[in-house]
């Protein structure tokens, strides 16, 4: 089967390799602006009341909690007056609500038990809660909705900081700390702030989920002071889904929610790839024996997809075992490679779209001497086959096609989420 035929198969189901990325980026940016103007939009554009330039360090230690899509992490971060820091007593556990549905009480009790070792030993907890929240001026957060397939519906609509303090008190804490809520994109952004080399900072996450945050300058028409704004990029709906995307969404825990996140984040890409293969097998794109092997497969992960691409990308064409190598032909593996590569390539395309929309909106990075630092986080971004280099390539193409002069540096800061979360205590 020729490569063009695979492309035709994908296109026949609405999955196109060539996307108008600039138009899509501008649509994302326009959606941002609509929310600021009080109009209907997909992205929440949540103000955080945090201006990184107002941070002033002092000598103290704070507990950091990080509730991600898969793992719950906790540790102690100790700062000095000059901003240097040390991380200690760092532990990782399973994120509550991943394996089974929990009540509100069960959810927060699991967190309280995970941080029992810090009981009455801290005056501040910085809680990186990587889900859509409305942030209050006293830095609590009201959960808008769970994504990433977390199952704890009673937690939605509650004040996360307040509920955590209630759970700590129920678990015997006598000295209740101040709790600061922030998003992982804010933590990533904060970790990259403070360097005068950069004109601004963007936080970008592509892990289990997808999101971005940037520093919005003060604007009268937006009625905003200068501060970090969390976009909730995963909610953007201005992308026409393929048949594969539609099926994936219908089978997800929350159909029609976080549509953009389901196109490119780690929680969904493995399942999306498998749905695509089901279509291909039923349409006899593969050999009969290999098609039968595919249709018997019940699960597939992004890690497996990426590993197949990494191990297949060599001159010897020695393809790794997947779906049973004894039934696959060389042609089957070539087709499989192209399908997987197309899905992973779209991850990079859509990552570039979100980052460029933030670059356009933050209105910085006009000088090569002071670029915007894009502080990236997420295993899906850093560990998936060619996603980093392709994201940079597509980002450069979007900027060039826009006609704007923008400079950026894309990387990650050391211990970004842990350090950045702790920095919230110094706002």
Secondary structure as UniProt FT lines:
FT   HELIX           3..12
FT   TURN            13..14
FT   HELIX           21..36
FT   TURN            37..38
FT   STRAND          46..47
FT   HELIX           52..54
FT   STRAND          60..67
FT   STRAND          71..79
FT   TURN            81..82
FT   STRAND          85..94
FT   TURN            96..97
FT   HELIX           104..114
FT   HELIX           116..118
FT   TURN            119..120
FT   STRAND          124..129
FT   STRAND          132..135
FT   TURN            137..138
FT   STRAND          141..145
FT   TURN            148..149
FT   HELIX           153..155
FT   TURN            156..157
FT   HELIX           160..170
FT   TURN            171..172
FT   STRAND          178..182
FT   HELIX           184..191
FT   TURN            196..197
FT   STRAND          200..206
FT   STRAND          210..216
FT   TURN            220..223
FT   STRAND          227..230
FT   HELIX           233..235
FT   HELIX           243..251
FT   TURN            253..256
FT   TURN            259..260
FT   HELIX           261..264
FT   TURN            266..268
FT   HELIX           269..282
FT   TURN            283..284
FT   HELIX           288..296
FT   HELIX           302..312
FT   TURN            315..316
FT   HELIX           325..327
FT   HELIX           330..362
FT   TURN            368..369
FT   STRAND          372..377
FT   HELIX           379..383
FT   TURN            385..386
FT   HELIX           387..402
FT   STRAND          408..411
FT   TURN            414..415
FT   HELIX           416..422
FT   HELIX           423..426
//
